[in-house]
Amino acid sequence: MAQSHLIRTSEVAESSFYHLVHPINPANSRFTLPVGDLTGLTRTGVHFCRLPPNTTSSSMHWHSREDEWFFIVEAGDDAVLLTKEDQGLDVPTETKEEPVRKGDFIGFPARTRKAHAFKTGESRS
């Protein structure tokens, strides 16, 4: 794909995506396309991702140095955002599931100790 300022994600062939699978937990799997790189961005990372059915996007995590945000382009009826407050190793906290829908915007400021990941059900998101 040639570098351009415009990426029409609705026209991107599935073969253009990289398949990332966590080396320890294969249930953490996603297909990703670095659209920021393709447009020449050098100070912001932007990825267009698709999740297969019955997977989690990544291990639960949070970032100490960078904000992270998500814009949901499409989501299956059973797609959820997993969140968990990180209050230290000795304080157990509950993982919460929040449904996500097309058009949702989600933001996690740097140094906010709220671990997160996405999970799909039977539908691809």
C-alpha positions in Angstrom: 0.0 0.0 0.0 1.5 3.3 -1.0 1.9 6.2 1.5 -1.1 8.6 1.3 -2.8 11.0 3.5 -6.1 9.1 3.0 -6.7 5.5 3.9 -10.2 4.2 3.0 -10.5 1.5 5.7 -13.7 0.2 4.1 -11.6 -0.7 1.1 -8.6 -2.3 2.8 -8.2 -5.9 1.8 -8.0 -8.4 4.8 -4.7 -9.6 3.4 -3.2 -6.2 4.2 -3.6 -6.8 8.0 -0.9 -8.2 10.2 -2.0 -11.1 12.5 -0.7 -10.6 16.0 -1.0 -13.5 18.4 0.3 -13.3 22.0 3.2 -15.7 22.4 1.9 -17.1 25.7 -1.8 -16.7 25.4 -3.1 -17.4 21.9 -6.6 -16.2 22.9 -5.1 -12.7 22.7 -5.3 -12.2 18.9 -6.0 -9.4 16.5 -5.5 -8.3 12.9 -4.0 -4.9 12.7 -3.0 -2.3 10.0 -0.7 0.6 11.0 -2.7 3.3 9.3 -0.6 6.0 11.0 2.5 4.7 9.5 0.9 4.4 6.1 0.0 8.1 6.1 3.5 9.1 7.3 2.6 10.0 10.9 5.7 10.0 13.1 4.4 11.3 16.5 1.2 9.3 16.8 0.5 5.6 16.5 -2.8 4.8 14.9 -3.9 1.2 14.1 -7.0 -0.1 12.5 -7.7 -3.5 14.2 -10.1 -6.4 13.7 -10.7 -9.0 16.3 -11.6 -12.6 15.4 -14.6 -14.2 17.2 -14.0 -15.4 20.8 -10.7 -13.6 21.3 -9.3 -10.8 23.5 -7.4 -8.0 21.9 -4.4 -8.1 24.3 -3.5 -8.9 27.9 -5.1 -6.5 30.4 -2.7 -3.5 30.5 -2.3 0.3 31.1 0.3 2.8 29.9 2.5 5.0 32.1 3.8 7.3 29.4 1.2 7.6 26.7 -2.5 8.1 26.3 -4.4 5.4 24.5 -7.7 5.8 22.8 -10.1 3.8 20.6 -12.8 4.7 18.2 -15.1 1.7 17.5 -15.9 1.5 13.8 -17.9 -1.7 14.0 -18.7 -4.1 16.9 -20.5 -7.3 17.2 -23.5 -7.4 19.6 -21.4 -9.3 22.2 -18.2 -7.2 22.0 -17.1 -5.8 25.4 -14.5 -3.6 26.9 -12.8 -5.3 29.9 -11.5 -2.9 32.6 -9.9 -3.4 36.0 -8.6 -0.8 38.4 -5.0 -1.5 39.3 -4.6 -0.9 43.0 -1.5 -2.9 43.6 -0.7 -6.6 43.8 -2.2 -7.1 47.3 -5.6 -5.5 46.5 -7.9 -7.8 44.4 -10.2 -6.0 42.1 -13.1 -7.1 39.9 -12.8 -7.1 36.1 -15.8 -5.2 34.6 -17.3 -5.8 31.2 -18.9 -2.9 29.3 -20.7 -3.4 26.0 -19.1 -1.5 23.1 -21.0 -0.3 20.1 -20.3 1.3 16.7 -19.3 4.9 17.1 -18.1 4.6 20.7 -15.0 6.6 21.7 -12.9 5.3 24.6 -9.9 7.1 26.2 -7.3 6.1 28.8 -5.0 8.9 29.9 -1.4 8.0 30.7 -0.7 7.0 34.2 -4.3 6.1 34.8 -4.0 2.6 36.4 -7.1 1.2 34.7 -6.1 -2.0 32.9 -8.1 -2.7 29.7 -8.6 -5.0 26.7 -11.4 -5.8 24.3 -13.2 -9.2 24.1 -15.4 -10.5 21.3 -18.0 -13.2 21.4 -19.3 -15.2 18.4 -19.2 -12.1 16.1 -16.0 -10.6 14.7 -15.5 -7.0 15.7 
